[in-house]
Amino acid sequence: MGDKVSLTAEVDGLPIGTEGKVILANGFNWLRYRVRFSNGTEIGDLDHRHLQPIGKTARRLARAAKRA
């Protein structure tokens, strides 16, 4: 939670590249997220098909992947 993300697919009229912040993450087999976007829109049930990490989050995940 709190990670910054951007859209990789058009969802509910928001264009690709719209940035937002994860406000809820849940799931075991299927991880899904509720995101509040920069224009104030909140969308739930987004997953890795719709989102990509940006900023510090992307760098943190890249470091973790290097270690693995």
NUNUDREN-186047 format. One record per residue: residue number from 1; residue in one letter; chain; z, x, y negated of N, C-alpha, C, CB in turn. Coordinates in nm, 3 decimals, always signed. Last residue first. Glycine has a CB too. Layout:
residues N
 seq type mol     npz     npx     npy    capz    capx    capy     cpz     cpx     cpy    cbpz    cbpx    cbpy
 NUM    A   A       Z       X       Y       Z       X       Y       Z       X       Y       Z       X       Y
...
This chain:
residues 68
 seq type mol     npz     npx     npy    capz    capx    capy     cpz     cpx     cpy    cbpz    cbpx    cbpy
  68    A   A  -0.622  +1.725  +1.175  -0.633  +1.664  +1.309  -0.736  +1.731  +1.396  -0.667  +1.519  +1.298
  67    R   A  -0.651  +1.844  +0.929  -0.541  +1.887  +1.015  -0.556  +1.838  +1.158  -0.410  +1.839  +0.960
  66    K   A  -0.861  +1.696  +0.821  -0.878  +1.840  +0.846  -0.774  +1.891  +0.945  -0.870  +1.918  +0.716
  65    A   A  -0.743  +1.448  +0.785  -0.851  +1.460  +0.883  -0.876  +1.607  +0.918  -0.981  +1.395  +0.829
  64    A   A  -0.565  +1.505  +0.578  -0.513  +1.463  +0.708  -0.619  +1.478  +0.817  -0.464  +1.318  +0.701
  63    R   A  -0.747  +1.557  +0.370  -0.657  +1.662  +0.418  -0.602  +1.631  +0.555  -0.542  +1.682  +0.320
  62    A   A  -0.863  +1.303  +0.347  -0.947  +1.416  +0.383  -0.861  +1.531  +0.435  -1.031  +1.462  +0.263
  61    L   A  -0.645  +1.150  +0.260  -0.705  +1.120  +0.390  -0.794  +1.235  +0.438  -0.787  +0.991  +0.383
  60    R   A  -0.604  +1.265  +0.007  -0.497  +1.267  +0.108  -0.555  +1.244  +0.246  -0.391  +1.160  +0.076
  59    R   A  -0.847  +1.203  -0.123  -0.810  +1.343  -0.100  -0.703  +1.355  +0.008  -0.760  +1.408  -0.231
  58    A   A  -0.828  +0.923  -0.130  -0.940  +0.987  -0.058  -0.907  +1.132  -0.027  -1.070  +0.977  -0.141
  57    T   A  -0.600  +0.897  -0.294  -0.601  +0.842  -0.158  -0.710  +0.909  -0.075  -0.621  +0.689  -0.160
  56    K   A  -0.676  +0.998  -0.539  -0.575  +1.068  -0.461  -0.575  +1.022  -0.315  -0.437  +1.046  -0.522
  55    G   A  -1.003  +0.853  -0.534  -0.900  +0.929  -0.603  -0.806  +1.003  -0.509  -0.821  +0.838  -0.690
  54    I   A  -1.049  +0.593  -0.287  -1.095  +0.675  -0.399  -0.976  +0.752  -0.456  -1.161  +0.588  -0.510
  53    P   A  -1.162  +0.448  +0.023  -1.057  +0.504  -0.062  -1.119  +0.588  -0.174  -0.959  +0.590  +0.022
  52    Q   A  -1.357  +0.154  +0.052  -1.348  +0.298  +0.071  -1.240  +0.351  -0.022  -1.487  +0.368  +0.044
  51    L   A  -1.420  -0.161  +0.217  -1.348  -0.075  +0.124  -1.365  +0.072  +0.157  -1.201  -0.111  +0.125
  50    H   A  -1.542  -0.313  +0.411  -1.557  -0.356  +0.272  -1.505  -0.255  +0.172  -1.487  -0.487  +0.252
  49    R   A  -1.478  -0.213  +0.656  -1.619  -0.245  +0.633  -1.646  -0.277  +0.487  -1.661  -0.363  +0.719
  48    H   A  -1.203  -0.192  +0.663  -1.280  -0.070  +0.640  -1.429  -0.096  +0.617  -1.263  +0.023  +0.757
  47    D   A  -1.134  -0.517  +0.510  -1.105  -0.406  +0.601  -1.197  -0.289  +0.571  -1.120  -0.450  +0.748
  46    L   A  -0.973  -0.803  +0.371  -1.073  -0.698  +0.359  -1.035  -0.586  +0.456  -1.083  -0.644  +0.212
  45    D   A  -0.795  -1.021  +0.346  -0.875  -1.003  +0.469  -0.991  -0.907  +0.451  -0.926  -1.135  +0.516
  44    G   A  -0.809  -1.122  -0.005  -0.743  -1.082  +0.119  -0.842  -1.067  +0.232  -0.636  -1.182  +0.158
  43    I   A  -0.834  -1.048  -0.345  -0.905  -1.090  -0.225  -0.830  -1.036  -0.104  -1.054  -1.041  -0.226
  42    E   A  -0.794  -1.124  -0.684  -0.729  -1.080  -0.560  -0.807  -1.135  -0.442  -0.581  -1.126  -0.554
  41    T   A  -0.899  -1.021  -1.008  -0.927  -1.097  -0.886  -0.852  -1.037  -0.768  -1.079  -1.100  -0.857
  40    G   A  -0.871  -0.848  -1.221  -0.763  -0.943  -1.194  -0.782  -1.028  -1.070  -0.747  -1.033  -1.311
  39    N   A  -1.054  -0.650  -1.247  -1.076  -0.768  -1.330  -0.972  -0.878  -1.306  -1.216  -0.824  -1.305
  38    S   A  -0.976  -0.461  -1.058  -0.954  -0.430  -1.200  -0.977  -0.550  -1.291  -1.046  -0.317  -1.242
  37    F   A  -0.824  -0.641  -0.780  -0.929  -0.564  -0.844  -0.905  -0.553  -0.994  -1.065  -0.626  -0.818
  36    R   A  -0.604  -0.622  -0.525  -0.616  -0.674  -0.662  -0.714  -0.583  -0.735  -0.474  -0.681  -0.737
  35    V   A  -0.633  -0.694  -0.181  -0.661  -0.602  -0.291  -0.667  -0.678  -0.422  -0.792  -0.525  -0.267
  34    R   A  -0.506  -0.680  +0.134  -0.521  -0.768  +0.019  -0.529  -0.675  -0.101  -0.400  -0.874  +0.007
  33    Y   A  -0.647  -0.577  +0.448  -0.583  -0.549  +0.321  -0.605  -0.662  +0.221  -0.634  -0.417  +0.263
  32    R   A  -0.608  -0.500  +0.795  -0.671  -0.572  +0.685  -0.584  -0.560  +0.561  -0.694  -0.722  +0.722
  31    L   A  -0.670  -0.372  +1.108  -0.603  -0.349  +0.981  -0.679  -0.419  +0.871  -0.589  -0.198  +0.950
  30    W   A  -0.638  -0.486  +1.412  -0.733  -0.502  +1.303  -0.656  -0.486  +1.172  -0.806  -0.641  +1.310
  29    N   A  -0.414  -0.423  +1.560  -0.545  -0.386  +1.612  -0.652  -0.394  +1.504  -0.582  -0.476  +1.729
  28    F   A  -0.225  -0.486  +1.343  -0.204  -0.383  +1.444  -0.339  -0.335  +1.497  -0.117  -0.435  +1.560
  27    G   A  -0.148  -0.577  +1.001  -0.228  -0.581  +1.122  -0.195  -0.467  +1.216  -0.374  -0.577  +1.087
  26    N   A  -0.171  -0.517  +0.643  -0.107  -0.565  +0.765  -0.205  -0.563  +0.882  -0.053  -0.706  +0.745
  25    A   A  -0.095  -0.457  +0.310  -0.167  -0.406  +0.427  -0.095  -0.458  +0.550  -0.175  -0.247  +0.428
  24    L   A  -0.128  -0.535  -0.027  -0.071  -0.575  +0.101  -0.158  -0.519  +0.212  -0.059  -0.729  +0.112
  23    I   A  -0.252  -0.422  -0.239  -0.119  -0.477  -0.265  -0.052  -0.525  -0.138  -0.129  -0.592  -0.364
  22    V   A  -0.465  -0.167  -0.337  -0.415  -0.240  -0.221  -0.273  -0.289  -0.252  -0.416  -0.150  -0.092
  21    K   A  -0.667  -0.203  -0.622  -0.547  -0.143  -0.564  -0.498  -0.230  -0.450  -0.437  -0.124  -0.671
  20    G   A  -1.012  -0.132  -0.716  -0.891  -0.212  -0.706  -0.779  -0.134  -0.641  -0.918  -0.339  -0.629
  19    E   A  -1.348  -0.137  -0.845  -1.226  -0.068  -0.805  -1.107  -0.162  -0.805  -1.199  +0.050  -0.897
  18    T   A  -1.674  -0.196  -0.734  -1.560  -0.250  -0.808  -1.432  -0.186  -0.755  -1.553  -0.406  -0.797
  17    G   A  -1.875  -0.114  -0.565  -1.819  -0.015  -0.657  -1.702  -0.066  -0.740  -1.925  +0.033  -0.748
  16    I   A  -2.069  -0.409  -0.562  -2.033  -0.285  -0.494  -1.982  -0.187  -0.599  -2.154  -0.226  -0.415
  15    P   A  -1.933  -0.694  -0.745  -2.037  -0.598  -0.707  -1.981  -0.477  -0.634  -2.112  -0.552  -0.830
  14    L   A  -1.810  -1.006  -0.640  -1.777  -0.877  -0.700  -1.880  -0.774  -0.654  -1.632  -0.832  -0.661
  13    G   A  -1.873  -1.235  -0.498  -1.934  -1.216  -0.629  -1.899  -1.087  -0.698  -1.898  -1.327  -0.715
  12    D   A  -1.737  -1.199  -0.251  -1.700  -1.306  -0.344  -1.751  -1.284  -0.485  -1.550  -1.320  -0.348
  11    V   A  -1.853  -0.873  -0.228  -1.759  -0.971  -0.172  -1.722  -1.071  -0.281  -1.631  -0.901  -0.114
  10    E   A  -2.073  -0.623  -0.135  -2.050  -0.730  -0.231  -1.964  -0.837  -0.164  -2.184  -0.791  -0.282
   9    A   A  -1.923  -0.320  -0.019  -2.009  -0.436  +0.006  -1.976  -0.541  -0.100  -1.988  -0.493  +0.151
   8    T   A  -1.743  -0.140  -0.087  -1.866  -0.085  -0.033  -1.965  -0.196  +0.002  -1.837  +0.001  +0.090
   7    L   A  -1.511  -0.120  -0.356  -1.588  -0.202  -0.263  -1.713  -0.128  -0.217  -1.627  -0.335  -0.329
   6    S   A  -1.245  +0.119  -0.358  -1.360  +0.056  -0.421  -1.438  -0.019  -0.314  -1.450  +0.161  -0.494
   5    V   A  -0.889  +0.180  -0.412  -1.008  +0.163  -0.329  -1.123  +0.110  -0.414  -0.981  +0.069  -0.210
   4    K   A  -0.571  +0.328  -0.406  -0.685  +0.283  -0.486  -0.809  +0.285  -0.399  -0.704  +0.372  -0.612
   3    D   A  -0.268  +0.216  -0.252  -0.387  +0.301  -0.252  -0.497  +0.241  -0.339  -0.438  +0.322  -0.110
   2    G   A  -0.061  +0.038  -0.229  -0.070  +0.113  -0.352  -0.192  +0.203  -0.361  +0.051  +0.194  -0.370
   1    M   A  +0.000  +0.084  +0.118  +0.000  +0.000  +0.000  +0.000  +0.089  -0.124  +0.122  -0.096  +0.000
